[in-house]
Amino acid sequence: MVAPGLTRTRATDVVPAEEFEEVAARQALPRPLTPDDTAAAVAMLVAEDAAALTGQVLTVDGGLVMR
């Protein structure tokens, strides 16, 4: 399972820009997340090398949880 953080998408157009800035400031990666960030994580998980990875939640939040 992939658990994305606050990501710029059409669905989050209603979220004020200030909130994106506040979240990005608390992340280890100090920029807003994009759908490509989540897509890259999904691509890694569907690769043959990840076949034995089961029952995990991959948090794609730019390091927000770390801080």
Backbone hydrogen bonds, N-H to C=O, Kabsch-Sander energy under -0.5 kcal/mol:
donor,donor_aa,acceptor,acceptor_aa,energy
3,A,58,L,-2.7
5,G,60,V,-2.6
8,R,33,L,-2.5
9,T,7,T,-0.7
12,T,9,T,-0.6
13,D,10,R,-1.3
15,V,12,T,-1.7
19,E,16,P,-1.0
20,F,16,P,-1.4
21,E,17,A,-2.2
22,E,18,E,-2.5
23,V,19,E,-2.5
24,A,20,F,-2.7
25,A,21,E,-2.0
26,R,22,E,-0.8
26,R,23,V,-1.1
27,Q,23,V,-0.7
27,Q,24,A,-0.7
28,A,62,G,-0.7
29,L,62,G,-2.9
31,R,29,L,-2.5
33,L,6,L,-0.9
37,D,34,T,-1.2
38,T,34,T,-1.1
39,A,35,P,-2.7
40,A,36,D,-2.2
41,A,37,D,-1.3
42,V,38,T,-2.3
43,A,39,A,-2.6
44,M,40,A,-1.8
45,L,41,A,-2.0
46,V,42,V,-1.9
47,A,43,A,-0.6
47,A,44,M,-0.8
50,A,47,A,-1.8
51,A,48,E,-1.8
53,L,50,A,-1.8
54,T,52,A,-0.8
58,L,1,M,-3.0
58,L,56,Q,-0.5
59,T,57,V,-0.7
60,V,3,A,-1.7
60,V,58,L,-0.7
61,D,59,T,-0.8
64,L,61,D,-1.0
67,R,63,G,-1.0
67,R,64,L,-0.7
